[in-house]
Amino acid sequence: MDHKIEKIEWSSEMSIGSKIIDDDHKTLFSIYNSLADCVLEQKGNNSFAEILSAMTDYSLTHFKKEEQYMESFSYPGIDGHKEFHKEYIKSVAFFNSRFLSSNPPDVYEVTHFLKTWWENHILNIDKKYEDFKLSSILSIIRQELQSMSNREHAASGQQFFKEKVKMYGIRSADVTKIAKSQYKSLLHKDKSSIFGICSKLFESQILEESMIACEWSYMKRKEFEEEDIDTFFFWLSNHVTNWAVCDTFCNHTVGAFAERFPNKISDLKSWAYNPNKWLRRAAAVSLIVPARSGKFLSQSIQICDILLTDADDMVQKGYGWLLKVLSDTHQKEVFEYVMANKESMPRTSLRYAIEKMPGDLKKIAMQK
């Protein structure tokens, strides 16, 4: 046995998408790392055996919780999964018993077994039941959407988009009802689980599925963390293909995030330089809801500066819209900004920006 100790570092790839289970796994890794420290610091077999016993006890509690979790959504592979748990407990119990004998096990052998077993179990075994849960939920949502699909409404809805947009043809009010009713029926509503479903819904790039993802991601706004901006960036970069999804997602989910973490508005500024037009539009429209309360004037102006001469009309309309909303609470500042930049600002952006201003100011702004 190679006398080498490696700790287990938690990473996002180890997340199965359930906070309940992920938190248990993190605790088990922490206990394992205490075992590793015990060996590295040469604290002796008694200390090692005590920590191993604590890890065994926690594993039993975790397995019971995990099996109840699998039962809650009728996972068909639960019997096989339970066998893995039984074999693990059998192996670790054998190690525990040997520490009580005159022939204790090699601590390097024990740590190697634990590290290998847990990493393999989480990455290759646990992931399967979460994949099944996701598939089951998605199937239910899609069956309901399909039952309400309408080709005529889909054809009619296409007229609002320049690009081809996949859709079921369901009215937005009905999609919202589906989103809320299906959300209520979910057994597990932690942010990791919800974001996992949202990822799959966005991935389809179907309008109504994406709108449900927008609704559900916004519902978790009180649980947002700073690193969630990376998830939002990924969704926008890879799965958002039209203004309706861009605006719904950014107005609400990203806007709520910006209000919770103003320091991360710097990420929105970086989006304004992105080749993806939807990210550039997102940089502006994400601040529209906060702008209604007069928030983030300086940051909004900085983003408008970056987007000022953008050639894409979706981007022009996006930052023009932001300026228009800001003009409700900062009319003087927005008017001065328009006047200072009217020679280089696209007319589309200018018209949007001054739309709610008094007639005399509009006239001055529109003069060439």
Residue frames as qw, qx, qy, qz and C-alpha x, y, z in Angstrom:
[[0.000, 0.887, 0.461, 0.000, 0.00, 0.00, 0.00],
 [0.379, 0.505, -0.021, 0.775, 1.34, 3.42, -1.01],
 [0.387, -0.560, -0.484, 0.551, 1.86, 5.46, 2.14],
 [0.097, 0.152, 0.194, 0.964, 0.36, 8.63, 0.73],
 [0.049, 0.595, 0.684, -0.419, -2.54, 10.61, 2.17],
 [0.040, 0.241, 0.375, 0.894, -4.72, 12.79, -0.03],
 [0.223, 0.344, 0.536, -0.738, -7.52, 14.91, 1.32],
 [0.234, 0.544, 0.744, 0.309, -10.86, 15.22, -0.46],
 [0.000, 0.239, 0.024, -0.971, -11.62, 18.68, -1.78],
 [0.397, 0.607, 0.637, -0.261, -15.26, 19.46, -2.50],
 [0.064, -0.175, 0.450, 0.874, -15.92, 20.68, -6.04],
 [0.549, 0.266, 0.053, -0.790, -19.02, 21.59, -8.03],
 [0.546, 0.214, -0.712, -0.387, -18.77, 18.38, -10.06],
 [0.174, -0.031, -0.934, 0.311, -19.43, 16.43, -6.87],
 [0.404, 0.145, 0.355, -0.830, -22.77, 18.15, -6.32],
 [0.160, 0.258, 0.932, 0.199, -25.66, 15.85, -7.16],
 [0.157, -0.369, -0.399, -0.825, -28.07, 18.78, -7.22],
 [0.581, -0.649, -0.444, -0.211, -29.67, 18.33, -3.79],
 [0.044, -0.708, 0.404, -0.577, -28.58, 20.53, -0.89],
 [0.826, -0.434, 0.186, -0.309, -29.77, 17.94, 1.62],
 [0.978, 0.041, 0.044, 0.201, -27.47, 15.27, 0.23],
 [0.523, 0.645, -0.213, 0.515, -24.64, 17.61, -0.76],
 [0.294, -0.762, 0.331, -0.473, -24.40, 18.97, 2.79],
 [0.917, -0.322, 0.223, -0.074, -24.11, 15.42, 4.15],
 [0.872, 0.334, -0.028, 0.356, -21.36, 14.62, 1.66],
 [0.204, 0.775, -0.274, 0.532, -19.47, 17.79, 2.64],
 [0.604, -0.645, 0.329, -0.332, -19.67, 16.75, 6.31],
 [0.981, -0.059, 0.159, 0.099, -18.40, 13.27, 5.49],
 [0.657, 0.575, -0.145, 0.466, -15.50, 14.78, 3.54],
 [0.148, -0.802, 0.319, -0.482, -14.69, 16.98, 6.53],
 [0.825, -0.447, 0.311, -0.150, -14.58, 13.94, 8.82],
 [0.928, 0.249, 0.046, 0.273, -12.42, 12.08, 6.31],
 [0.384, 0.739, -0.231, 0.503, -10.02, 15.03, 6.15],
 [0.499, -0.715, 0.355, -0.336, -9.77, 14.86, 9.95],
 [0.967, -0.110, 0.210, 0.088, -8.67, 11.24, 9.51],
 [0.712, 0.552, -0.071, 0.428, -6.05, 12.37, 7.02],
 [0.045, -0.823, 0.310, -0.474, -4.80, 15.02, 9.46],
 [0.804, -0.506, 0.264, -0.168, -4.67, 12.41, 12.20],
 [0.939, 0.126, 0.114, 0.299, -2.30, 10.32, 10.07],
 [0.476, 0.701, -0.100, 0.522, -0.21, 13.25, 8.88],
 [0.216, -0.766, 0.326, -0.510, 0.17, 14.54, 12.44],
 [0.526, 0.154, -0.806, 0.223, 0.91, 11.01, 13.74],
 [0.475, -0.436, 0.268, -0.716, -1.72, 11.14, 16.47],
 [0.169, -0.196, 0.940, -0.222, -1.86, 7.36, 16.74],
 [0.223, -0.192, -0.890, -0.349, -4.35, 4.56, 16.16],
 [0.067, -0.485, -0.752, 0.442, -6.64, 5.39, 19.07],
 [0.156, 0.522, 0.070, -0.836, -7.40, 8.86, 17.73],
 [0.223, 0.178, -0.689, -0.666, -7.77, 7.48, 14.21],
 [0.159, -0.276, -0.947, -0.050, -10.19, 4.78, 15.36],
 [0.042, 0.530, 0.553, -0.641, -12.28, 7.33, 17.25],
 [0.246, 0.458, -0.204, -0.830, -12.66, 9.53, 14.16],
 [0.223, 0.056, -0.860, -0.456, -13.38, 6.51, 11.96],
 [0.042, -0.394, -0.884, 0.249, -16.12, 5.44, 14.35],
 [0.166, 0.570, 0.268, -0.759, -17.67, 8.93, 14.14],
 [0.255, 0.340, -0.534, -0.731, -17.53, 8.76, 10.34],
 [0.142, -0.137, -0.966, -0.169, -19.23, 5.35, 10.40],
 [0.059, 0.519, 0.694, -0.496, -22.02, 6.67, 12.61],
 [0.230, 0.555, -0.031, -0.799, -22.55, 9.68, 10.36],
 [0.174, 0.176, -0.791, -0.559, -22.53, 7.43, 7.28],
 [0.020, -0.337, -0.938, 0.082, -25.35, 5.34, 8.75],
 [0.142, 0.632, 0.416, -0.638, -27.41, 8.47, 9.40],
 [0.183, 0.488, -0.392, -0.758, -26.67, 9.74, 5.90],
 [0.082, 0.004, -0.923, -0.376, -27.58, 6.44, 4.23],
 [0.084, 0.506, 0.810, -0.284, -30.93, 6.36, 6.01],
 [0.176, 0.677, 0.133, -0.702, -31.67, 9.93, 4.91],
 [0.125, 0.389, -0.631, -0.659, -30.53, 9.22, 1.35],
 [0.001, 0.176, 0.968, 0.178, -32.69, 6.09, 1.08],
 [0.146, 0.643, 0.610, -0.441, -35.73, 8.03, 2.30],
 [0.141, 0.611, -0.212, -0.749, -34.91, 10.69, -0.29],
 [0.090, 0.162, -0.837, -0.515, -34.82, 8.08, -3.08],
 [0.067, 0.396, 0.909, -0.111, -38.09, 6.56, -1.86],
 [0.163, 0.597, 0.317, -0.719, -39.76, 9.99, -2.05],
 [0.452, 0.563, -0.271, -0.637, -39.58, 9.93, -5.85],
 [0.924, 0.133, 0.313, -0.173, -39.79, 6.13, -6.33],
 [0.161, 0.703, -0.646, -0.250, -36.27, 5.64, -7.65],
 [0.952, 0.121, -0.153, -0.234, -36.28, 2.21, -9.38],
 [0.674, 0.394, -0.540, 0.315, -32.62, 1.55, -8.56],
 [0.410, -0.711, 0.309, -0.480, -33.03, 1.93, -4.82],
 [0.958, -0.266, 0.095, -0.048, -32.51, -1.76, -3.96],
 [0.817, 0.325, -0.122, 0.461, -29.17, -1.88, -5.73],
 [0.092, 0.739, -0.242, 0.621, -28.19, 1.40, -4.11],
 [0.697, -0.610, 0.191, -0.325, -28.97, 0.01, -0.66],
 [0.976, -0.017, -0.033, 0.213, -26.63, -2.91, -1.37],
 [0.493, 0.569, -0.237, 0.614, -23.76, -0.47, -1.96],
 [0.332, -0.710, 0.250, -0.568, -24.52, 1.06, 1.43],
 [0.919, -0.359, 0.091, -0.137, -24.57, -2.34, 3.14],
 [0.881, 0.228, -0.126, 0.396, -21.24, -3.36, 1.62],
 [0.208, 0.686, -0.267, 0.644, -19.66, -0.09, 2.69],
 [0.573, -0.633, 0.243, -0.460, -20.85, -0.44, 6.29],
 [0.991, -0.126, -0.003, 0.054, -19.66, -4.04, 6.33],
 [0.708, 0.418, -0.203, 0.532, -16.17, -3.01, 5.17],
 [0.003, -0.674, 0.288, -0.680, -15.86, -0.09, 7.57],
 [0.781, -0.518, 0.112, -0.332, -17.22, -2.12, 10.49],
 [0.953, 0.041, -0.131, 0.270, -14.46, -4.66, 9.80],
 [0.412, 0.536, -0.277, 0.683, -11.86, -1.89, 10.00],
 [0.405, -0.662, 0.182, -0.604, -13.41, -0.63, 13.23],
 [0.932, -0.340, -0.004, -0.124, -13.34, -4.08, 14.82],
 [0.838, 0.238, -0.222, 0.438, -9.70, -4.61, 13.91],
 [0.100, 0.669, -0.304, 0.671, -8.70, -1.49, 15.82],
 [0.690, -0.547, 0.217, -0.422, -9.95, -3.29, 18.93],
 [0.993, -0.020, -0.035, 0.108, -7.66, -6.24, 18.22],
 [0.585, -0.595, 0.337, 0.436, -3.95, -6.79, 18.43],
 [0.485, 0.079, 0.591, 0.639, -3.76, -6.56, 14.62],
 [0.237, 0.743, 0.248, -0.574, -5.09, -3.10, 13.67],
 [0.683, 0.599, 0.342, 0.239, -5.44, -2.24, 9.97],
 [0.469, -0.006, 0.160, 0.868, -2.98, -0.07, 8.08],
 [0.108, 0.702, 0.336, -0.619, -4.35, 3.49, 8.34],
 [0.086, 0.417, -0.488, -0.762, -3.19, 4.16, 4.77],
 [0.025, -0.185, -0.933, -0.307, -5.26, 1.21, 3.58],
 [0.032, 0.627, 0.699, -0.342, -8.31, 2.59, 5.41],
 [0.089, 0.673, 0.026, -0.734, -7.98, 6.15, 4.09],
 [0.042, 0.224, -0.716, -0.660, -7.38, 4.89, 0.55],
 [0.011, 0.375, 0.921, 0.105, -10.53, 2.76, 0.74],
 [0.043, 0.698, 0.514, -0.496, -12.64, 5.62, 2.11],
 [0.060, 0.578, -0.228, -0.781, -11.44, 8.21, -0.41],
 [0.051, 0.090, -0.823, -0.558, -11.85, 5.88, -3.38],
 [0.022, 0.445, 0.894, -0.038, -15.26, 4.61, -2.28],
 [0.074, 0.710, 0.417, -0.563, -16.82, 8.00, -1.58],
 [0.084, 0.505, -0.362, -0.779, -15.54, 9.69, -4.71],
 [0.078, -0.021, -0.884, -0.460, -16.72, 6.83, -6.92],
 [0.020, 0.497, 0.842, -0.208, -20.04, 6.50, -5.10],
 [0.114, 0.687, 0.247, -0.673, -20.93, 10.17, -5.42],
 [0.132, 0.503, -0.453, -0.724, -19.75, 10.69, -8.99],
 [0.248, 0.138, -0.843, -0.457, -21.01, 7.42, -10.46],
 [0.175, -0.334, -0.923, 0.078, -23.75, 6.01, -8.22],
 [0.012, 0.558, 0.511, -0.654, -25.49, 8.91, -6.47],
 [0.126, 0.314, -0.305, -0.890, -25.68, 10.94, -9.67],
 [0.124, -0.166, -0.882, -0.423, -27.96, 8.29, -11.18],
 [0.085, -0.592, -0.772, 0.214, -30.85, 8.81, -8.78],
 [0.012, 0.616, 0.137, -0.776, -30.71, 12.59, -9.14],
 [0.087, 0.174, -0.631, -0.751, -30.72, 12.21, -12.94],
 [0.116, -0.380, -0.901, -0.171, -33.82, 10.01, -12.60],
 [0.060, -0.647, -0.538, 0.537, -35.53, 12.59, -10.38],
 [0.039, 0.473, -0.207, -0.855, -34.80, 15.36, -12.86],
 [0.107, -0.016, -0.804, -0.585, -36.07, 13.30, -15.77],
 [0.085, -0.502, -0.855, 0.100, -39.29, 12.49, -13.92],
 [0.004, -0.665, -0.311, 0.678, -40.00, 16.13, -13.11],
 [0.063, 0.371, -0.447, -0.812, -39.20, 17.27, -16.64],
 [0.052, -0.198, -0.909, -0.362, -41.45, 14.58, -18.08],
 [0.024, -0.638, -0.704, 0.311, -44.41, 15.77, -15.97],
 [0.020, 0.638, 0.018, -0.770, -43.85, 19.41, -16.95],
 [0.058, 0.256, -0.645, -0.718, -43.51, 18.60, -20.63],
 [0.006, 0.369, 0.918, 0.147, -46.59, 16.40, -20.66],
 [0.037, 0.728, 0.509, -0.458, -48.65, 19.27, -19.26],
 [0.029, 0.579, -0.256, -0.773, -47.17, 21.76, -21.71],
 [0.011, -0.039, 0.841, 0.540, -47.74, 19.39, -24.61],
 [0.059, 0.521, 0.848, -0.077, -51.37, 18.90, -23.60],
 [0.067, 0.821, 0.315, -0.472, -51.92, 22.66, -23.85],
 [0.310, -0.251, 0.474, 0.785, -49.91, 23.27, -27.02],
 [0.463, 0.742, 0.397, -0.276, -51.56, 25.20, -29.84],
 [0.612, 0.147, 0.424, 0.651, -50.06, 25.40, -33.34],
 [0.167, 0.820, 0.351, 0.419, -52.03, 28.49, -34.27],
 [0.386, -0.920, 0.008, 0.068, -50.85, 30.36, -31.19],
 [0.709, -0.339, 0.330, 0.523, -47.28, 29.22, -31.88],
 [0.489, 0.442, 0.428, 0.618, -47.45, 30.54, -35.45],
 [0.066, -0.926, -0.241, -0.284, -48.95, 33.79, -34.22],
 [0.583, -0.771, 0.078, 0.243, -46.32, 34.16, -31.51],
 [0.749, 0.029, 0.279, 0.600, -43.50, 33.80, -34.01],
 [0.297, 0.802, 0.248, 0.455, -44.31, 37.23, -35.47],
 [0.356, -0.933, 0.048, -0.036, -42.84, 38.88, -32.37],
 [0.651, -0.523, 0.425, 0.349, -39.37, 37.47, -33.05],
 [0.386, 0.733, -0.441, -0.345, -36.85, 37.98, -35.84],
 [0.085, 0.376, -0.922, -0.035, -35.23, 34.63, -35.14],
 [0.695, -0.167, -0.613, -0.337, -36.94, 31.25, -35.21],
 [0.274, -0.369, 0.639, -0.617, -38.18, 30.46, -31.70],
 [0.382, -0.148, -0.907, -0.092, -39.31, 27.02, -30.59],
 [0.324, -0.110, 0.426, -0.838, -42.59, 27.19, -28.67],
 [0.129, 0.285, 0.944, -0.105, -45.66, 25.18, -27.68],
 [0.156, -0.393, -0.440, -0.792, -47.98, 28.09, -28.38],
 [0.416, -0.594, -0.660, 0.197, -49.26, 28.54, -24.82],
 [0.067, -0.877, -0.092, -0.467, -50.34, 31.93, -23.51],
 [0.300, 0.440, -0.552, 0.641, -47.92, 33.46, -21.01],
 [0.521, -0.412, 0.301, -0.684, -50.53, 33.61, -18.24],
 [0.965, -0.079, -0.101, -0.229, -51.12, 29.87, -18.59],
 [0.702, 0.344, -0.485, 0.392, -47.37, 29.17, -18.54],
 [0.069, -0.488, 0.488, -0.721, -47.11, 31.11, -15.28],
 [0.793, -0.280, 0.139, -0.523, -49.96, 29.05, -13.80],
 [0.945, 0.125, -0.297, 0.055, -48.20, 25.82, -14.82],
 [0.423, 0.472, -0.521, 0.571, -44.92, 27.05, -13.32],
 [0.322, -0.445, 0.432, -0.715, -46.54, 27.88, -9.99],
 [0.896, -0.164, 0.047, -0.409, -48.66, 24.73, -9.74],
 [0.886, 0.225, -0.365, 0.177, -45.77, 22.42, -10.64],
 [0.213, 0.524, -0.536, 0.627, -43.48, 24.22, -8.21],
 [0.597, -0.408, 0.313, -0.616, -45.94, 23.60, -5.38],
 [0.975, -0.017, -0.078, -0.207, -45.94, 19.88, -6.18],
 [0.571, 0.505, -0.571, 0.305, -42.15, 19.54, -5.89],
 [0.817, -0.501, -0.266, 0.109, -40.98, 17.61, -2.84],
 [0.674, -0.334, 0.016, 0.658, -37.49, 19.08, -2.89],
 [0.238, 0.929, 0.219, 0.180, -37.23, 22.83, -3.37],
 [0.528, -0.637, 0.159, 0.539, -33.66, 23.61, -2.29],
 [0.245, 0.826, -0.227, -0.454, -31.79, 25.90, -4.68],
 [0.176, -0.403, 0.831, 0.341, -29.49, 23.18, -6.02],
 [0.406, 0.313, 0.859, 0.017, -32.43, 21.00, -7.01],
 [0.366, 0.811, 0.327, -0.320, -34.34, 23.89, -8.59],
 [0.096, 0.774, -0.429, -0.456, -31.33, 25.18, -10.52],
 [0.325, -0.162, 0.892, 0.270, -30.71, 21.66, -11.80],
 [0.422, 0.570, 0.704, -0.037, -34.22, 21.56, -13.27],
 [0.206, 0.888, 0.027, -0.411, -33.87, 25.11, -14.59],
 [0.170, -0.539, 0.667, 0.485, -30.71, 24.11, -16.44],
 [0.338, 0.173, 0.894, 0.238, -32.57, 21.34, -18.24],
 [0.303, 0.775, 0.516, -0.202, -35.51, 23.61, -19.05],
 [0.073, 0.844, -0.229, -0.480, -33.25, 26.35, -20.44],
 [0.338, -0.316, 0.785, 0.412, -31.27, 23.75, -22.37],
 [0.478, 0.463, 0.743, 0.074, -34.34, 22.87, -24.46],
 [0.087, -0.167, 0.242, 0.952, -34.50, 26.48, -25.74],
 [0.108, -0.560, -0.736, -0.364, -38.28, 26.11, -25.96],
 [0.085, -0.519, 0.025, -0.850, -39.93, 29.40, -25.03],
 [0.681, -0.552, -0.149, -0.459, -42.41, 28.09, -22.46],
 [0.879, -0.226, -0.302, 0.292, -39.90, 25.77, -20.78],
 [0.453, 0.256, -0.214, 0.826, -37.43, 28.65, -20.52],
 [0.291, -0.577, -0.036, -0.762, -40.13, 30.85, -19.02],
 [0.835, -0.484, -0.237, -0.111, -40.76, 28.26, -16.30],
 [0.756, -0.017, -0.252, 0.604, -37.01, 28.26, -15.60],
 [0.108, 0.477, -0.081, 0.868, -37.14, 32.06, -15.31],
 [0.593, -0.590, -0.140, -0.529, -40.02, 31.81, -12.84],
 [0.899, -0.349, -0.239, 0.111, -38.38, 29.09, -10.72],
 [0.624, 0.166, -0.245, 0.723, -34.93, 30.67, -10.60],
 [0.104, -0.551, 0.056, -0.826, -36.51, 33.93, -9.40],
 [0.750, -0.539, -0.238, -0.300, -38.37, 32.03, -6.66],
 [0.851, -0.236, -0.240, 0.404, -34.96, 31.16, -5.13],
 [0.263, 0.771, -0.099, 0.572, -33.83, 34.82, -4.95],
 [0.519, -0.783, 0.195, -0.281, -33.62, 34.77, -1.14],
 [0.898, -0.292, 0.271, 0.186, -31.09, 31.94, -1.38],
 [0.634, 0.728, -0.121, 0.230, -28.86, 33.58, -4.02],
 [0.687, -0.541, 0.175, 0.452, -25.11, 33.46, -3.43],
 [0.046, 0.792, -0.324, -0.515, -22.42, 35.47, -5.19],
 [0.255, -0.266, 0.837, 0.404, -21.22, 32.51, -7.23],
 [0.520, 0.509, 0.670, -0.147, -24.68, 32.13, -8.78],
 [0.290, 0.794, -0.152, -0.512, -23.72, 34.84, -11.27],
 [0.083, -0.397, 0.832, 0.379, -21.58, 32.20, -13.00],
 [0.343, 0.319, 0.883, -0.020, -24.64, 29.98, -13.46],
 [0.348, 0.784, 0.314, -0.407, -26.64, 32.91, -14.83],
 [0.093, 0.692, -0.496, -0.516, -23.83, 33.74, -17.25],
 [0.218, -0.114, 0.935, 0.255, -23.76, 30.14, -18.45],
 [0.381, 0.544, 0.728, -0.170, -27.51, 30.03, -19.05],
 [0.284, 0.844, 0.050, -0.453, -27.46, 33.33, -20.94],
 [0.034, -0.605, 0.653, 0.454, -24.40, 32.38, -22.98],
 [0.097, -0.129, 0.956, 0.245, -25.59, 28.95, -24.03],
 [0.103, 0.396, 0.912, -0.012, -29.38, 28.78, -23.89],
 [0.181, 0.721, 0.360, -0.564, -30.97, 32.22, -24.29],
 [0.379, 0.125, 0.628, 0.668, -31.83, 32.93, -27.92],
 [0.001, 0.658, 0.515, 0.549, -34.56, 35.59, -27.89],
 [0.022, -0.429, 0.211, -0.878, -35.52, 38.87, -26.23],
 [0.681, -0.487, -0.218, -0.502, -38.50, 37.44, -24.33],
 [0.880, -0.282, -0.313, 0.221, -36.45, 34.96, -22.31],
 [0.496, 0.254, -0.244, 0.793, -33.54, 37.40, -21.97],
 [0.171, -0.496, 0.064, -0.849, -35.75, 40.14, -20.56],
 [0.775, -0.481, -0.226, -0.342, -37.86, 37.94, -18.29],
 [0.859, -0.154, -0.315, 0.373, -34.81, 36.24, -16.81],
 [0.452, 0.219, -0.209, 0.839, -32.74, 39.41, -16.44],
 [0.288, -0.592, -0.078, -0.749, -35.48, 41.75, -15.22],
 [0.773, -0.526, -0.062, -0.348, -36.34, 39.42, -12.38],
 [0.938, -0.219, -0.112, 0.245, -33.68, 36.82, -11.55],
 [0.632, 0.213, -0.110, 0.737, -30.55, 38.79, -12.42],
 [0.101, -0.692, -0.024, -0.714, -32.10, 42.06, -11.25],
 [0.748, -0.631, -0.067, -0.197, -32.85, 40.55, -7.84],
 [0.872, -0.085, -0.103, 0.471, -29.30, 39.19, -7.73],
 [0.376, 0.498, -0.055, 0.780, -27.87, 42.65, -8.50],
 [0.384, -0.733, 0.002, -0.562, -29.86, 44.19, -5.65],
 [0.885, -0.463, -0.044, 0.024, -28.64, 41.48, -3.28],
 [0.750, -0.284, 0.204, 0.562, -25.00, 41.73, -4.41],
 [0.280, 0.947, 0.028, -0.156, -24.32, 45.21, -5.85],
 [0.316, -0.683, 0.566, 0.337, -20.61, 44.46, -5.90],
 [0.570, 0.065, 0.766, 0.290, -21.26, 41.88, -8.64],
 [0.470, 0.818, 0.206, -0.260, -22.63, 44.49, -11.05],
 [0.080, -0.696, 0.584, 0.409, -19.04, 44.56, -12.31],
 [0.451, 0.044, 0.866, 0.211, -19.84, 41.19, -13.91],
 [0.457, 0.735, 0.482, -0.135, -22.69, 42.82, -15.83],
 [0.109, 0.872, -0.266, -0.396, -20.22, 45.38, -17.16],
 [0.267, -0.371, 0.817, 0.353, -18.08, 42.56, -18.52],
 [0.508, 0.427, 0.748, 0.004, -21.17, 41.12, -20.23],
 [0.319, 0.861, 0.120, -0.378, -21.50, 44.41, -22.12],
 [0.044, 0.683, -0.610, -0.400, -18.28, 43.57, -23.99],
 [0.583, -0.030, 0.811, 0.034, -19.35, 40.02, -24.88],
 [0.077, 0.125, -0.688, -0.711, -19.76, 39.02, -28.56],
 [0.064, -0.435, -0.896, -0.063, -23.12, 37.42, -27.64],
 [0.127, -0.410, -0.187, -0.884, -25.79, 40.09, -28.23],
 [0.620, -0.580, -0.457, -0.267, -28.09, 38.60, -25.59],
 [0.650, -0.361, -0.348, 0.571, -25.40, 39.00, -22.94],
 [0.220, 0.134, 0.023, 0.966, -24.87, 42.59, -24.05],
 [0.394, -0.515, -0.350, -0.675, -28.61, 43.26, -23.83],
 [0.713, -0.474, -0.506, 0.108, -28.65, 41.43, -20.48],
 [0.469, -0.027, -0.302, 0.829, -26.03, 43.82, -19.10],
 [0.130, -0.218, -0.031, -0.967, -28.55, 46.65, -19.44],
 [0.597, -0.372, -0.395, -0.591, -31.94, 45.05, -18.87],
 [0.628, -0.231, -0.673, 0.315, -30.76, 43.34, -15.66],
 [0.231, -0.145, -0.392, 0.879, -30.77, 46.77, -13.98],
 [0.205, -0.400, -0.423, -0.787, -34.20, 47.89, -15.18],
 [0.564, -0.617, -0.537, -0.112, -36.21, 46.78, -12.13],
 [0.534, -0.435, -0.295, 0.662, -33.72, 48.33, -9.66],
 [0.199, 0.136, 0.194, 0.951, -33.74, 51.47, -11.85],
 [0.284, -0.639, -0.547, -0.459, -37.46, 51.91, -11.19],
 [0.563, -0.749, -0.288, 0.196, -36.47, 52.76, -7.63],
 [0.106, 0.969, -0.200, 0.102, -33.67, 55.02, -8.83],
 [0.755, -0.506, 0.373, 0.188, -30.93, 52.53, -7.94],
 [0.730, -0.091, 0.476, 0.482, -27.55, 52.04, -9.61],
 [0.372, 0.904, 0.070, -0.196, -27.48, 55.24, -11.69],
 [0.049, -0.791, 0.549, 0.264, -23.69, 55.41, -12.03],
 [0.476, -0.157, 0.848, 0.173, -23.35, 51.70, -12.81],
 [0.583, 0.597, 0.546, -0.071, -26.15, 51.92, -15.37],
 [0.279, 0.919, -0.143, -0.238, -24.50, 54.89, -17.09],
 [0.255, -0.584, 0.728, 0.255, -21.21, 53.00, -17.22],
 [0.557, 0.176, 0.804, 0.111, -22.94, 50.08, -18.95],
 [0.474, 0.814, 0.305, -0.140, -24.66, 52.46, -21.38],
 [0.001, -0.839, 0.430, 0.332, -21.24, 53.96, -22.15],
 [0.395, -0.263, 0.842, 0.254, -19.94, 50.54, -23.15],
 [0.448, 0.419, 0.784, 0.094, -23.02, 49.82, -25.29],
 [0.138, 0.662, 0.090, -0.731, -23.37, 53.35, -26.67],
 [0.360, 0.546, -0.447, -0.610, -22.51, 52.64, -30.32],
 [0.455, -0.009, 0.890, 0.011, -23.53, 48.97, -30.43],
 [0.240, 0.166, -0.575, -0.764, -24.79, 48.10, -33.92],
 [0.173, -0.268, -0.941, -0.110, -27.36, 45.51, -32.83],
 [0.334, -0.449, -0.194, -0.806, -30.88, 46.90, -32.48],
 [0.732, -0.468, -0.492, -0.053, -31.74, 44.48, -29.64],
 [0.586, -0.214, -0.334, 0.707, -28.85, 45.93, -27.65],
 [0.051, 0.267, 0.081, 0.959, -29.75, 49.50, -28.63],
 [0.532, -0.517, -0.369, -0.560, -33.32, 48.97, -27.44],
 [0.739, -0.366, -0.506, 0.252, -32.07, 47.31, -24.26],
 [0.436, -0.190, -0.289, 0.831, -29.90, 50.16, -23.02],
 [0.137, -0.328, -0.227, -0.907, -32.38, 52.74, -24.34],
 [0.620, -0.520, -0.520, -0.274, -35.03, 51.04, -22.21],
 [0.629, -0.339, -0.435, 0.548, -32.77, 51.26, -19.17],
 [0.192, 0.055, -0.049, 0.979, -32.26, 54.99, -19.72],
 [0.363, -0.447, -0.417, -0.703, -36.02, 55.49, -20.15],
 [0.672, -0.533, -0.513, 0.030, -36.73, 53.82, -16.80],
 [0.535, -0.216, -0.286, 0.765, -33.96, 55.80, -15.11],
 [0.051, 0.342, 0.173, 0.922, -35.46, 59.03, -16.43],
 [0.482, -0.658, -0.508, -0.276, -38.42, 58.60, -14.06],
 [0.639, -0.706, -0.178, 0.250, -36.19, 59.27, -11.06],
 [0.489, -0.470, 0.248, 0.692, -33.14, 60.85, -12.71],
 [0.526, 0.773, 0.349, 0.059, -34.58, 62.90, -15.57],
 [0.018, 0.955, -0.248, -0.162, -31.90, 65.61, -15.41],
 [0.446, -0.512, 0.688, 0.254, -29.02, 63.13, -15.44],
 [0.639, 0.277, 0.690, 0.200, -30.48, 61.05, -18.27],
 [0.405, 0.891, 0.205, -0.028, -31.28, 64.13, -20.36],
 [0.103, -0.876, 0.425, 0.206, -27.75, 65.45, -19.90],
 [0.573, -0.233, 0.747, 0.245, -26.38, 62.03, -20.84],
 [0.610, 0.565, 0.543, 0.118, -28.48, 61.93, -24.01],
 [0.244, 0.966, -0.012, -0.081, -27.45, 65.46, -25.00],
 [0.291, -0.740, 0.561, 0.229, -23.78, 64.70, -24.41],
 [0.424, -0.181, 0.849, 0.257, -23.93, 61.55, -26.54],
 [0.630, 0.556, 0.369, -0.399, -26.67, 62.26, -29.10],
 [0.373, 0.711, -0.452, -0.389, -24.22, 62.56, -31.99],
 [0.173, 0.363, -0.912, -0.086, -22.95, 58.99, -31.54],
 [0.428, 0.092, 0.788, -0.432, -26.01, 57.38, -29.94],
 [0.020, 0.230, 0.846, 0.481, -28.16, 55.35, -32.38],
 [0.358, -0.224, -0.126, -0.898, -31.55, 57.00, -32.97],
 [0.678, -0.312, -0.630, -0.214, -33.29, 53.87, -31.70],
 [0.534, -0.249, -0.575, 0.568, -31.59, 54.19, -28.30],
 [0.044, 0.056, -0.129, 0.989, -32.19, 57.92, -28.19],
 [0.487, -0.304, -0.374, -0.729, -35.93, 57.60, -28.88],
 [0.686, -0.355, -0.632, 0.061, -36.29, 54.94, -26.19],
 [0.449, -0.114, -0.457, 0.759, -34.34, 57.04, -23.67],
 [0.062, 0.009, 0.110, -0.992, -36.44, 60.21, -24.04],
 [0.248, -0.374, -0.790, -0.418, -39.83, 58.53, -24.50],
 [0.388, -0.668, -0.620, 0.134, -41.18, 59.55, -21.07],
 [0.320, -0.240, -0.142, 0.905, -39.68, 63.03, -20.97],
 [0.235, 0.730, 0.330, -0.550, -41.68, 66.26, -21.40],
 [0.653, 0.667, 0.329, 0.143, -42.32, 67.37, -24.98],
 [0.134, 0.968, -0.212, -0.012, -39.92, 70.32, -24.87],
 [0.452, -0.594, 0.650, 0.144, -37.02, 68.11, -23.76],
 [0.760, 0.236, 0.587, 0.145, -37.87, 65.53, -26.42],
 [0.496, 0.857, 0.130, 0.047, -37.81, 68.24, -29.08],
 [0.090, -0.887, 0.447, 0.065, -34.40, 69.48, -27.99],
 [0.615, -0.339, 0.703, 0.116, -32.98, 65.96, -27.85],
 [0.728, 0.399, 0.545, 0.119, -34.27, 65.06, -31.32],
 [0.305, 0.928, -0.103, -0.189, -32.82, 68.15, -32.98],
 [0.886, 0.175, 0.083, 0.421, -29.89, 67.36, -35.23]]
